[in-house]
Structures are given as structure tokens and as C-alpha cells.
Amino acid sequence: MLIILPLLCLINIFLIINKHRTDWRQALILSTTYWGVLLTAITEILSYFKLITLVWLLAVWGVMCIILIFTNYRLNSKNVDILISNSCFIINDLKLSKPLKNLLFGIIFYVITVGLIAIIAPPNNWDSMDYHMSRVAHWIQNHSVAHYPTSYTPQLYQNPWSEFVILHFQILSGGDYFANLVQWLSMIGCIIAVSLIAKQLGANLRGQVFSAVVVATIPMGILQASSTQNDYVVAFWVLCLAYYLLLTVQANKNSNWINWFQVGSSIGLAILSKGTAYFYIFPFLLWLCFSQIKRLRWQVWKPALMIGSISLLINIGHYFRNYNLFASPLGEPSSYRNEILGINTLFSNILRNGALHIGTPIGLWNGIANKLIQIIHIFIGLDVDDPRITFSRTFFVPGGWSTVGIPGNENSAGNLIHLILIIISITVFITQPNIRKQNYILPYLVTVISTFFMFCYLVKWQAWNSRLHLPFFVLMSPFIGVILSKIKKDKIAFYIITFLLISSLSWVFFNRYRPIIANNSILKTNRIEQYFSNRPYLQKTYIGAVGFLNSEKCSNIGLSMGNDPWEYPLWVIWQQNKQERVQIQHINVNNISAFTEKEYPYKEFIPCGIISMETKRSKQKKRQEISFQNKIYVRAWDSPDLGVFTNK
């Protein structure tokens, strides 16, 4: 359980920060931000010297723990009373009415249940198999996060912070049992941060609890929180930015360099987590910029320089790696960007992205909504399936039984009830002058809505955009909590929140790939089988290929994946077999990462066997020979989807 070391560092950072604070939630948000920066620095420094190994991670985290524990002891040894009082923050905050306590217990039930799913079930999301977990396996093998030859370049250029944490957890624990916890911990962080932002927006204790319930019951959030997707991670860092911004704006002339460091750190960590962070960050930066120009005038360059420098430093390693290989800090050019811009494009994508959340089991409703959106597009002069603004082939309103009581898909689940709540809350806000008068609610609402508009304006519509909307729904949760807390009839608000808790249970128990209640329940399905939840027909094939190469005592494995980079299960099967250490490397790469094949140690790699992916997605035809490094490898093992080649 060496994984406790980085978590012990986080706990001690929290205790140090919480020493003189009255709200433990603020200390937790701050300590997580500093911990995130620390983990990034450790990863980048060790990677530069190719020292990402168990011994070095143990040494670094061990030293950090000793330093932090000693610092915590020195700071708090003479202030035992303060430490004890701060340690009792949970007891103090639980002086709630019975209905609010019941809501808190509901949140705790959701968090614990999703956490158990995250630990029991292995990473089995499609993207996990393609790049989230595959890149971690390569980093562990290479002792570095440097770019390497691969048939799937998103393994290289996609923003890596979530996988940095998984990398540490996996090396320290010796397996991937804790890989899903990064998203789960982010879910907990969002629940806490949302309640804190609601407080800053003027919500009472009831409103803060309501906000926490709203974010804990987001269907897409529930499904993602037990996976290695990274939308919840970026949602957390953007929430941190929103909170630090509110603190800075409300502090007015009392803001200092610490505020700027926190803002810059949250921006840097959000960007390092996922590329969509740019859309969610920019409107908040505009708000911050306008507020500080008003206060600092021409001196605004000082905080701007500090914020920009910190966020750049956090991302500098990843930017350099991308620039050196792709000639751009962002990696390969994106095909997700809208090719035409304008008001009609914005309106079209607002409609179509919103439609991803209105699907129901009522087929008639879905059909009417689909037809209505198509008619509206005739009036705005755009084809609803225009390829210039559509990544998927055709637009559709999702629906069917997949969203109610039957397994939910974490790539495309909608948040219908939460969308309705958002619309109702905005309507109430507009019609109630007494709510509008509260400070910062209006600019916060405008900023959050702007994040969604910016996303729609720049990003093509695609069927799985709903998962990219998760940060928007999370950011709207404090606003919903504030509005619900202002409703004069308390019972109505409690009925709404209770309905949220009950209605979202289906997504907890019927996750499509990690279900608790189903024939393929995670409680009765073996772990290896769960890795293949998306593609069960590949299980025997993968096991057979690995078994054959083991029988040949082959430990240097070349991968010829084509356009089907579903490779992580191969790493897992080799690890499960506990064979001698294997070296796995992509060969005959025909993309820009082929340049890395000329670098050490990749140029010295000579495989004794090659696994060739021959599925329809791979677009590789069956063949009898493969040539690599002037050697001929002949087909020695065959299956419908894979071929194994050995050097004879």
C-alpha cells in the first residue's frame, strides 16, 4: 500500500493550510491545488532523467512526507487547541436539520457506492484501452513520459495530468486497482468545491447542501466517476479557478500574490488535464481581467504576468514534447474544430448540443424533437448534418431505454433533469429582482453560460459531446443551489432535490460497462473479462496470442495496430501471467511519431514476435509476412482479429 505516500503528503498539506482557517473546505481546495502542482513537478523532473521507477518515486514521496510531517508538527505543536478545533470541522458542520442530514447521507451513499465500483471494476472504458491506460503502460516501461513511437498519436499529445496521477498510483501499488480513483476523487472534490462556491455566491447552509446534491447526481458524472476518463478532473480544476476568482474579486484591494498563484495553478492544472479546459477557462479569465483592470489600471500586467507564467510552467514540459514532435504545443491539428463560424453556427450547435440531453424512453418525443430541430435548421440556412460543423455523420436526438433503468453509457449519457433544472433556475433568476440584486450571481451565471456558448461556437457537434459538457453542468450546480435555497416554500425545494437523489440511482447501479445489478455484474465477473466489456469477442483472441508468445519464450513484442490501437488489455494479460518482463513497442509506424523510432532506446528494439491487429477498424489486411529492421517475420499464430508473427 505504498500509494498512501502521496495521499499522506496531501493530508499534511491540508493540515498545514487548515491551521488558521475557519472553513475546512477552503483548506481542502487549496491543499489539492498545491498537491497537484507538486505531483506535476515530481513527474516532469524524474521523467527528464528517465527516473520514473518505484525506487525513485518511493524516495521522492518519502522525503516529501518527512518534510511535510515535520513542518506540520512544528507549526501545530504549540497550537494543539487550534489543531483540535480545526480537526472537528465535520462535527461542527453537521449541526443541520434532519432533512439536510438525510440529503448529506444520500450524497455519502452515492460517493461510497461509486467509489466501490471504481475499485472493484478495472479500467475498461474504450478510451482507456486506446490511450489513457496504454500511455501509462508505455511510460512505466520507458521510465519517462517522453513521446514514443505509436500507431495512435493521441497517446502522445493529449493532455496528461490525469494519467500522471494514475502513473504514480500504478507504480506505487503495482497494478491498476486505483486507476479509476482519480476521477472518483475529482467527483468528491467537485461536491466540496461546489458547496463552497455556493457559499461565496450568498447561499445559506441549505443552498450549499442543495448544490452538493445537484452535482453528485449528474448522470454523466456518476458514470464517469468510476472510469479513467478525465472530464471530472478538468471540471474540478475549473471549479477551483472559479472559486479563486471569486475570492480575488471579493478581496478587492486585499488580493495578493498568493491569490494570483492559486489562480495560475488552477488554470495550468486544468489545461494539463484536458484540451477542453481552454473553452471553460477563457470566460473566467475575461471576468478576472475586467475586474482587475478596474482595480489596478495599468498595473494589471503584474498579476497577468504571474498567472500566465505559472500556468505556462505547469504545462511547459508537455508543450515542449508536443512542439518537438508535432511542431505545435497543442499536438496534431484538430478535426473537431468548426470550419465555419457565425451566429447561425452558434445557434445550430446550441440546439444540437442541448438535444444530447433531452433524449427519453418515449420514442415519439425523440422523433418530434429531432424533426423540430431539422425544421429550425431550414430557417437558419444550415444543413443539420453539415460536415463543416458536424464530426459524427448524422445528427440525432438520443433516447431509448438506455437512459432509464438500463445500463448507461458514460460516453453519451444525457442530463435531462439537470438541464430542466438549469432552465427553471435561470427563469426564476430573471423574474425575481431580489435574487438578481445579490452580488456576483449575475456575473457568475453569465460567465458559466459563456463557457457553453464558446464550446458550441468552436467545436463540431458529435454524438459523444455530452461527456464534454460535464464541466458546464458542474459549474451550474452552485447557481441551482442558490436559486433553490431562495424558494419560499421549503418543501418544494426538498422535493426537487429528493427527486434528483432517487432518479439518479439507475446510473449508479446500471452503468453499462461497470454494472452492479446485471448478468455481467462487477461483483460476479472476473477482472480479466471486465477489461473486455466493450469488445468481449476479443478476449479469447488476446489471451491466445499472449499465451502463444509466452510458449515461444518471446519477451520483445512488436505491435502493428493500424487504426485500431486497443492495446491495454495485452499489457494486463502479460502482467496477470506473471511472465518475465516483456518489452512492448509499436513498429512500422506510419505517422509523425515514426521519428522517435530513430532515438534511443527505440532504435535498438528488435522484436522476437509481432502482434498484428486485423480487425475492420485497423484497416490492415491479413498477410503472411511482416518486414521490420531488415528481418522477415512469418505468420505463426492465427485468429479472425489478430495475427502473431515470429522471426524464423
N, C-alpha and C positions, 0 to 999 in steps of 0.2 A: 504493500500500500504506500509506495513512495510518492504517489500522486498527492499525498497530504502536504508535501513540502510547499508547492506553490500556493495551495489553499491556506496553509498556515501563515505564509507571508501576507496574503490578503487579509486574514483575520487580524494580524498585528498592525498592519497599516490602518485598518479600521479602528482599532483600539487607540492608536496614537492620535488619529484625527478626531475621534469622538470624545476626546478628553474634556474639552471645554464647550461642547455643543449640546444644545437642548433638544435637537431633533436627530435621532439616530439615523433616520432615512437620508438626511443630507450627508452625514458622515459616510454612509454606505456607498452613495453615488460617487462621492469624491474619492474614496479609497479604491473603488473599482476602476476609476479612470487612471489613477496613478499606477495601479497594478497592471492595467492594460499597456501603459507606456513602458513599464519595466519589462514585461514579457516580450514586447516588441524589440527592445534594446538587446535583451539577452539573446533572442533568436538571431538577430542580424549580426551581432558581434561574433557569436560562436559559428555561425554559418560562414562568415568571411574567412575564418581559419579552418573550415571544414572540421569543426569540433562538436557537431551536434550528435553526441553519443550519451549513453546512460551515465558514464563516469563523470563527464563534464557537466551534464545537467544536474546531477546529484551534488557536485561540488559547488556550482554557482547558486542553486536554490538553497543548499545547506548554509552557505556563507550568508546569503541574504536573510535567511531565517534567524541566524545567530545575531546579526546586526540589528534587525528589527525587534527581536525579543529583548535584547539588551537595551535598546533605545526606549522601548515601551516600559521596561522595568524602571529605568532611571527617571523617566518622566512621571510615572504614576506611583512610584514607591512612597513618595511623601504626600500623595494626594489620594489615599485609599478611599476616603469618604466620597470624593468626586467620582472615582472609578466605580465604586459600588452603586452609586446613584445612577450613573450612566449605563451600568450593566443591567439595570432594572427597567430599561426603557420599554420593554414589551409589556411588563406588568402595568406600568403607568398608563400606557396607551390603550389597555384593554378595559378601561372604565367606560364601557359602552352600554347602550340599551340592548335588550335581548335580541330584537330584530337585527341590529347591526352585528352582534356577535354571531348570529346564525349565518349572516352573509359572509363573515370572515371565515367561519368553519367551512362554508361552501367553497370559498377560494382555496383554502388549505387542502380540501378534498381533491379539487382539480389539480393543484400543483403536485401533490403526493402521487396521485394516480398516473399523471403524465410522466412524472419522474421515474416511477417504477417501469413504465413502458420503455422509457429511454434507456434504462439499464438492462432490462431483460432482453429487449429486441436488439439485434445488431444493426449497424448502418445498412439500409437496403434501399434507400432512395435511388432513383435512376441516376441523378447527377452525382451521387456518392460513388456509384460504381464507375462512372465515366471519369470524374476528375476530383471531387472533394477528397475521397479517401485514397484514390490512386496516387495523387501527387504527394500525399503524406507518406505513402509506402516508398516512393522514389526518394523523397528527402531523407528518410531514415536510412535507406540503403546508401545514399551518397554522402551522408553526414553534412548535408548542406541544402539550402533552399534555392541554390543556383539553378538556372534553366538547364534542361537536359533534352536529348532527342526524344520526341514523342509524336505519335500519329495524330494526337488531339491537342492542339495548341492552347485551348482554354486551361489545361493543366498548368500552363506556364504563366499566362498573362492575367488571368482572373485574380482579383484582389484577395490576398491570402490570410487575413488576420484570424478568421475562424479556424482555418487549418493550422495556423501557428499554435493555437491553444491545443487543438487535437494532437498535434505533433508532440508537444510536451507531455500531455496526458498518456499518449500511447507508448512513448519510450519509458516513462516512469512506471507505468502499470504493466507493461509487457503485452498489451493487447488492445483491442478497440472497444472494450466494455464501457468506457466512459466517453466515447466519441460524441454520442448524442447529447451529453450533458451540457455542451457549450450552448446549444440552443435552449435547453431547459433552464439553465442558469440565467440566460438572457430574458426568458419569459418572467422569471422571478424578479429580475432587475427592472423590467418594464412595469410590472404590477406596483412595485415600490415607487419608481420614478413618477408614474402617472399620478399616484395619490399625492405626491409631493408637489407636482406642477399644479394640480387642482387646488392645493392649499395656497400656492402663490397667486392663483387667479381669484382667490377670495372664497373658495368653498369651505364650508364648515366640515366637521368630522364626518357627518353623514355623506356629504358630497365627495369626500375623499375616498370613503369606502365604496360608494357607488362607482366612482371612476375605476377603482381596482377591480370590481366585479365585471365592468364593461370590457376591460382589456383581457381579463382572464378567460372570458367566454367567447372571444373571437374565434370562429370555427377554423379559419386558416391558421391562426396562431396555435390553437390546440393541436392541430395535425402536424405542424412544423416543429413544435417544441420537443418532439421525441425523435427528430431527424438531424442530419448534418447539413441541411440547408442553412443559409446564412441571413435570411430576411429578418429574423427576430434579433439577430446580433446587430445588424445595422439599425434596426428600429430602436434598440436600446441606446446606442451611441447618439442617434439623432435626438432622442428624448433627453439625454444628458446635455446636449447642446442647447436644447430649448430651455432647460432648467437653468443652466449657467447664464444664458442670455437674459432670462427674467431676473436673475439675481443682479446681473450687471446693470440692467436698465433701471431696476428699482433702487439700486445702491446710489445711482446718480453720481455725485461727485466723490463718493466714498469708494468707488471701484478702484482697484489697484492691479499690479502686475500678476497677482495670484489669479484674479478673475480672468485675465487675458490668457494665462497659461492653461486654465481649465477649458476655456472656450477653444483654444487652439488644439489642445489634446483631444477633445471630443470630436472636433472636425477631422483631425488626422486619423483617428481610430475608425470613424465612420467610413471615410474614404478607403482606408486599408481593408475594410471588411467587405465592401461591395460597390460596384460602379454606380448603382442607382442612388448611392448616397449624394452624388452631386446634385440631383434633382431636389432632394429633400433638404439639403443644406443651404442652397443658394437663397431661397426666400428668407430664411432666418438671418443670413448674412446681410441682406438688404435692410432688414429691420434693425439689426445691430448697427449697421453703418449710418443710417439716418439718425438714429438716436444719439450716437456718439459725435457725429458732425455737429448736431445741435448743441451738445455739451462742450466739446473740445475745440470746435472750429478747426483751425489749421494744424492743431496738434494731434489730429486724429491719426496721422501717419504712424505715431508711436505704437498704439495698440494694434493697428493694422499690420505693421511690420512684425510684431511679436507673434500675433496669431498666425500669420502666414508662414513665418519661419518655423514655428513648432509643428504645424500641420505638415509642412514640407519635409521636415526632418524625420517625422514618423514614417513617411511614405518614400523617402529618398532611396532606400535600398531597392524596393520593388520598382520604382520608376527607372532607376539605372539599369536593372536587369532587363526590363522591357525595352528601354531605349537601345541598349547594346545589341539586342537581337532583332527587334521589330522596327527600330528607328522611330519609335514613339513611346513616351512614358505610359501610354494607355494600352499598348499592345497592338493587336491587329485591328484594322478598321472595322467598325461595327456595321452589320447589315440590319440592325434593329432601328436605326435612325430614320425618321420620316424624310422622304425625298422631296416632298412639297410642304410648304408652310403657309399658314394663313388662318383667318378666322374660321373658314369652313372646315379646315383640317382639325382645328382645336375642337369645334363643336361636334364633329363626327366622332372623334376619339373619346370625348367626354361621354357621349351617348353609348358608344360600343364598349368602353371600359366599365361604365356603370352597369351595362347589361350583363357583364360577367357575374354580377352579384344578385341578379333578380330571378335566376332560374328556380323553379319549384317542381314538385312532383305532378303538377297539373299540366299536362301536355297542351291543352287548349290555351292556357295563359302564355306558355312559352312561344307557341306559334303566333298568337296575336302580337306579342311584344316584338318578335322577330320581324313580322310583316310591317308593323308600325315604324320600326327603325329604318327598314328599307324604303318606305314611302317618304320619310323625312329626308333621306339622303337624295331623293329625286329633287326635292325643293332646294337643297343646299348645293346641288350641282356636283355631287361626288358619287362614284360607284361605291356601294357598301363594302365591296371586295377589292377595291383599288389596290393593286400590289405596291404602289408607291407609299401607302400608309398602312398596309396590312402584311404582316410577316406570315401568319398562317394563310392557307389557301383561301378559305371562305369564312365569312363571319357567321356566327350562330349564337343564339341565346341558350346557355347550358341549362340542363334540367334533368328530369327523370328522377328515379328513386335513389340515385347515388348520393343525394344531399340530405335525405331524411331517413334516419334509422338504419341505413345500409352503409357499408364501408365508404368513407370519404377519401377523396384523392387530394393529397397535400400540394399537388401542383396546380389544381384548378378549382378547388372548393370556393364557393361564394359566401359572402357575409350579409345575407339578405336582411335579417332582423337588425343588425347593426347599421346597415345603410338606411333603413327606415328610421331608426333612432336618430341618426345624423340629420336627416331631412326634417324630422319633427323638432329636434333641438334648435336647428337654425331658424325654423319658422317661429318658435316660441321666443327666441332671442330677438328677432326682428320686431315682433309685436309687443314686447314687454320693455318699455323705456327704463324701468328701474333696474333691469339686468344690464342693459346696454351702458348704463352710467358707470358700472364697475370698471375700475382701472385695468387695462391690459387685456381684457377679454376680447375686445374687438380686434386689436392688432394681432393677437394670438390666432384668432379664428381666420382672419384674412391671410395670415402667413401660412397656416396649415392648408387651407383651401388652395392657395397659390402653388403649393408643392404638387398637388394633384393636377392642377391645370398645366404646370410646367411639364410634368410627366406625359400628359396627353398630347401636348403640343410637339414634343420632340421624339417620342417613342412610338414605333409602329404598334398597331393592335395585334395581339396574338392570344391564342386560347388560354395560355397559362400566365397572362398578365396579372391575374388576381392574386397570385402569391407575391408579386412585386408591389402590390398595393398595401401589404401588411403594415409597413411603417405609417402610412396615412391613417389607417383605422386606429392604430395605437396612439398616434398624435391627437386624434379627435376624441379619445376617451376622456381626458380631463375636462374638455368642454362639455361633453354629455353629462358627466358627473356634476358639474357646476349647475347646469340647467335643471337637472332632475332634483337637485337639492333645493332649488328655488320654487318648486311646485308647492303651492299652498296646502293641497291635500296630500298629506304624507303617504296615505295608503296607496294612492295611485303610483307614486314613485316606487314604493316597495313591491307592488305587484309587477311592475315592469322589470325591475331588477331580478326578482324571484323567477319570473318567466324566462329571463336570459339564462339563469343558472340551470333551470330544468331543461330548456330546449336545446342547450349545447351539450348535454350529456351524450347524445348519439355520436358526436365527433370524438368523444373521449373513448368510448367502448368499441366503436366500429371503424377505426382507422383502417383504410383499405389494405395497407401493407404491414401494419402492426396492430391487428385487432385483438381485443381481449375476449370478445364474445363472437366466435365464428368457428367453422370447422378447422380453419388454419390458425387458430388462436396461438398467440406467442407463448401461452402457458403450456401448450402441449406439442408444439412443433419444434424440432431440434434446430439448433442455431445455424448450422450449415444450410439447411433447407430454407431458412428465413432470408438468407442473403439473396436467394433466387426468387423472391416473391414477385418481382416484375417479370422475370423470364424463367419460369420453372423448368421449361424444356431443355435449358442449358446445363442443369445441374449434373446429370449423369455424364454429359459430354465433357464438362470441365474436370470432373473427378477422374474420368477415364484418361484424359490427356495427361494430367499431372501424375497419375499412377503409372502410366507407361514411361514417362521420362524418369520417374524415380526408379523404375525397374532397370532402366538403362544407366542408372547412376550418373545422370546428367544434371549438373548444377549451374551451368551457364545457359540461361534460357533467352532466346531472341523472340520478340513479339512482332508479328506482322499483322496489324489490326485493321488496316484500311480505314474506312469511315465508321467503324463500329468499335469504339475504344472501351468496351465493357470489360475492364481488366481486373478490377479489385478482387473479385472472388477467387481469381487464380492465386493471388498473394495469400489470401486467407487459407485456401486449401493446402498450400505448401506449409504454412505455419501450423495448421492443425495436424498435418502428418509428422511434424517434428523431424523432418529430414535434415541433412546437413545444410548449412547456409547456402542459399541459392542467390545468384546474381541475375537480375532480370533487366533487359534493356530493349527498347524499340529499335528495330533495324529497318534498313531500306526506306527511311523516312523521306517523303517527297514534299515536305513543306519547309518553311523557313528554319525550323529547329534542326534541320539537317546540318546546319553549320556547326552545331555543338558536337556532332559526331567526330569532328576533326580535333576536338580538345581532349585533354587527359581528364579522366581515365577512359572516356567513352571510345576513343580511337583504338584502344588496346583490347577492346572486348571481342572475344572470339567464342561464339555460342557452340555448344555441343548438340543443341536441339533448338528447333524453331516451331513456335505455335502460330499457325496462320488462321485468322478469323475468316470464315467463308459463309457468313450469313448474308441475307439480302441487303442489310444495311451497310455491310462492309464494302459492297461493290467489288469484291475480289472473287475472281473465278477460281474454280478448282484447278489445281495444277499438280504436276508430278515432281517438279524440281524448283528449288529456290536458290539463287546465287547471292552470296554475301562474302565480302572480303576475299574475293578470288577463290572461294570454296563453293562446291556444289552440295546442296542438301536435298536428299530424296525423300519422298513421302514414305513414312514408316508406320503411321497410325492414321486411321480414317474415321470420320463421323460426318453426319449431314451438315454440321455447323463449324467444325474445326478440323484442321489437318495438322499432324505433327511430322516434322521433317528432321532427319538426322544426317550427320556427315558420315559418309561411308568411304 
